[in-house]
Amino acid sequence: MCMCFGIKPIPKETLDNMEKFKYSYSDDSYLYNYCMSPCLNKLVNFLPKTLAPNLITFFSLMCNVVAFLVSLNDNGFDFDQPLKKSTCYIIGFSQILYQLLDSVDGKQARRTGNSTPFGMIMDHGCDIFTNIFTAFNVSKLLIVGNEGFFSYSVFLGLMMGFYMMTYEDYKIGEMHFPVVNGADEGNFSVFLIGVWCGLFGQGWLLNSIFGLRVGKLIGGIIALGGLSALYNLYLHTYQKKGTDENIRNIVDNLTFYCAIFVPIFYIYFKSDFYLVSKWVVILNSCLLFARVTLETQIKIATMDTFTYNCMLIYSSLLFIFSLFISSFFINLGFLVFLALSQILEITVLIYIRANEIANYLEINIFSIEYHGEA
């Protein structure tokens, strides 16, 4: 099955590196360090010691999936119409619940002595897909519109920010969260906006500041946050490894840049394109983002060198080709085919890699043995 999808098995000598792997991160957020973390340190003691951290991670993903389904039922793929107040509440509270669960799973893993490289991949793997659902929910919450750059701004900011922090982890061996970051202040802001819109409606987001709707302005700020992560990657790499390594960064990330930036120009110039087709374009972009980020997470856990396999090149070329064809024929079928092929590929990738790593570590994904605090 691996070779049929262009997915090569992880060599045993690479899997052996997981024995030496130690996850390293730092968080300078005042919100996290002085509010959330102390509260969660107490909360985690009330959880059963038999509750698997990976199960908590899975539930955190489901929070945003539920909110996505509710908002989709509200007004479909239209990002230019207000939501029901109840939907705004659901988006807000699902985001804060996700944020809490996403933090407590690691604490539960350390409390029960079940911190593993697989847990890191599971945690960040769910974060990848959560980012996609969150971008959809937040775009509808902010009423960013269906045309032009701002219709894509939230997706750009979340995907760019998460991937660049992941790749920086690969390059310098640490995932660093600055004083203000998307994982802490960003998620909490979505909660506050969702509750505020639930109480008072979304009308305030349609007001203009400097000739720009407030919702679009917030979307633009989110996009700038993602671009700042790109800047930090090249800055920190230059400081630690020099200019030559930054040139390597550009080459390594060509597929990601393709996934992120091609839709911006496409959506901007194709203002007459069908609404559903535009969001299928964004879906394809998100799936390429997920594919590349998943591979990077696995490279981090296995301490492997960063190389793309032929399937990533195939995905990028097929993506560009589909956009080229649909530009002339406006054929939704090409884009749907690409989306389905990528969903199949990612599903197979997750299944194969999860089994490879879990079997090597001799662990059960959703159950644990209590070993005491790590």
N, C-alpha and C positions, 0 to 999 in steps of 0.2 A: 504493500500500500504506500509506503514512504516514497519509493522511487516513481510510482505512477503519478504522483502530484509534485514531483521535483523536490521532495523533502527528504534530505539525506538523514539517516540515523545519526544520533550523537555518538561519536567514538567513545569507547570505554575510558581511554586516557583523559578525555575531556570531562566525562562524568566524574572521574576521580578528583578533579579539581574542586568539586563541591565540598569535599571534606575539609578543604582549606579556606573556603569562602566564609567571610563574616560581613554581614550587612552593616553598612555605616551610613548614618545620616545625622544631620544637625538641623535644628529648627529654632530660629531666632525670634519667632512670633511671640509677642507679649500675650496675645489672646490665648495661644496654646499653652505657654509655659506657666502663666499665672492664673488661668481660669479653667480651661478645658482639661489639661493634663492632671492637675491635682484632684479635680472632681472625678475623673475617670479612674484614677488610681484607687479611689475609695469604692467606686461603683463596681469595678471588676471583681472585688472580693465577694460580691453577692452572687456571682455567676457560678453555676455548677462546674466543678473541676473536670467533669466529663464532657463539657461542651467544647467541641472542636473549634479552634480559631478559624479554620477554613470555612466552617459553616457560618460563622459570624460574617466573614468576608462575603460569602454568597448572599446572605440576607441584605447586606449593605447595597449590593448591586440591584437586588430586587426592588429596593425603595424607589429608585429612579425609573426602573422599568414600569412600575405601577403608575407613577406620575406621568410618564410618557404616554401610556395607553389612555389615561384619563384625558390628557390634553389633546391627544389625537382624536378622540371621540368628540371633543368639544367643537373644533372647527377644522379638522383635517390638517392639511399642510399649509394652511394660510397663516402667515406670520404678520399679517396686517390687520387682524381683527382681534378685539379684546376677548379675554376668556371669562368664563363664569367666575364669580368670586370664590365659590367653593373649590374650583380648580386651582386658583391662585394659592389658596391655603394648602392644598395638597402638594403643590410644587414646593412651597416654602418648607413645610414640615418634613417632606420626604428628603429634602436636601440636608436639613440639620440632623435627621436621623441617620442618613448615610454618613455624614461627617463624624458622628459619635461612634457608630459601629466600625468605621474605617480606622479609627484610632484605637478602639478597645480590642480589636482582634489581635494586634501585636502585643498588647499588654497581657491578654489571656495566654498567648503563646509563651511568653516569658514566665508567666506565673506557673504554668503547668510543665515547663521544660520542654516545649515542643516547637522551639524556633528552628526552622529548617530553610534551606534555599528554596524548596518548593513553596513554602509559605509566603516567601517574598514574591515569587513569581505569581502565585495565586492572588495575592493582595494587589499587586500592581497590574496584573492582567485584568482583574475585575475593574480597577480604576480606569483602565483604557476604555472599556465599553461604557462605564459610567459617564465618562467625559462626553461620549457621543450623545447619550440620552440627555445629559444635563444641558449640552449645547442646544439641543432641540427645545427642551423645556424653557430654558432661559430666553431663547430667541422669541418664543411665543409670549412669555411673560413681559418682555420689554417692548413687544410690538415693533420689531426692527424693520418690518416691511418685507416685500417680496422681490424688490429690484435693487440692483446696484451693490456696492461693496458692503454696506451695513447689513444686508440680508445674510451675509456670510461671516460677519465680523466675530460673532461669539464662537462659531466653530473654529475660525482661524486662531483666536486667542487661546482657547482651551487645548486644542490639538498641538499647537506650536509650543505652548508653555510646558505641557506634560512631557512631550517627546524630548525637548531640549534639556529638561532636567534629568530625564532618563539617560540621554546620551552623555551628558556631563558626568553622571555617575559612572558610566562606562570609562570615560576618558581619565578622570582624576580619582576614582575610587570612593566617592562620597556623594550622596544626594543632599544638597544643601537648600534649606528653605529660608529665604530672607525675612526681615522683620515684617514686611507685608507680603503675603503670598496667596495664591489661589486656593491652596488646600485648606488654609485656616480662615483668613479674612474673606476670601472669595466666596467660599461655601456659606459662611455665616451671613454675608451680604445678601446672597440669594434668599436665604431664610427670611431676613428682614424685609426685603422687597416683596416677597410672596405674601407675608402676613399683612404688610401695609396695603398691598393691592386687594387683598381679601377684605380688609376693613373699609377702605375708601375707594376702591375701584382703580382702574388703570388710566383714568383720564389725565392724571398729572404727567404720565409718560408721553402724552401727545403734545404737551406744551413745548414751545420752542425757546432755545437759548442760543444766541448768536446765529439764528436762522436754521438751527438743527433741532429736531425733536429730541427730548430728553432721553427717551429709550434708545435711540440711535447713538446718542452721545455716550451713554453707558456702554453700549456695544462696542463703540470705538475704543473706549478706555480698556475694555477686556482684550481687544486685539492688540493694543499697545503693550499690555502686560505680557502677552505671548511673544511679541517681538523683543521685549526686554530680556526674556529668557534666552533668546537667540544671541543677543548681545553679550549676556553673561557667559554663555558657553565659550564664545571666541575670546572674550577677555580673560577668563580663568585659564583657558588652554594656553593662551599666549604667555600668561604670567608663569605658568608651571612648565610648559614644554616648548614654547617658541613658535615662530611663524610657520615653519615647515609642518608642524602638527596641525595647524589650522588649515593649511592647504589640504591635508589629508581629511579633515572634517568635511570640507566641501565635497570632496569625491565620495566619501562614505555616505553622505546624505542626499545624493542626487535624487534617489527615488522618493524620499520624504518631501523634498522641495517640490518635486513634480506633483505629489499628492495634494500639497497644501496650496500652491500658488496658481496652478493651471485653472482651477475653478473660479478664482477671483476674476480673472480676465474674461473667462467664458461667460459667467453669469452677468458681468457688467455689460458686455457688448451684446448679449443675446436677451435684451429686455423684452422681446416679443415671444420668447420661448414659452412653451406650456409650463404652468406652475408646477405640476407634478414632476415633469421632466427635470426641472431645475433641482428639485430636492433629491431626485435619483442621482444627479451629478454629485451633489454634496454627499449622499450616502456612499457613492463609490470612493470619493475622496477620504471619507472617514474610515472605510474598510482598508484602504491602502495604509492609512495612518496606523490602524490597529495591527496590521500585518507586520509593518516595519518595527513598531514599538515592542510587540511581542518577541520578535527575534532578538532585539537589543536586550530585553530583560533576560532572556535565556543566556545570551553571551555574558552578561554580568554575573549570573549565578554560577556558570560553568567556567568563568574566567577564560573565555575563549577569544580568539581573534575575530575581528569584525569583517566579515565578507558576505556579500549578497549572493544568494543562489540564483539560478536561472529563472525561478518562478517570480521573483521580485521584478526582474527586468521585463518579463512577459507581462506582468500585471500593469506596469507603468506604460509600456508601449500599447497595450490593448486599451488602456484608459484614454490615452491621447488619440488613438485611432477612432475610438467610439465617439469622442467629442468632435473629431473632424468630420466623420460621416454624418452625425446627427446635425451638425451645423448646416449641411446642405439639404438633408432629407427630413430633418426633424422627426427622426424615427426613434421612438421611445424604446422599441424592442432591443436595440443595440445596448442601451444603457442598462436595461433590466437584465439582459444576458450577462453583462459584465458584473453587475451586483450579485447575481445568483452564483456566478462562478467564483467570485471572491468569498462569498459566505461559505460555500462548500469547501473551498481551500482552507479558510481559517478554521472551520469546524474540524477538518481532518488534522490540521496542524496542532490544534489544542489537544485533541484526543491522543495523537501520537506522542507529543512531548510530555503530556501529563502522565501517560503510562510509562514512558521511558524513565522519567525522573523519579516517579513514585516507586516503581519497581526497583530502581537502583538503591534508593534510600530505604526500601522495605517499610513503607508507610502506607496507611490507609487514608485516603484524602479527607474523608469526613468523620473520622473517629480518631481518638488519641489514647495514649497510655500516660498516666500521670507520673512524672519524674521529679516533681518538685521544681521550685523556681530556678530559672537559668541564671 
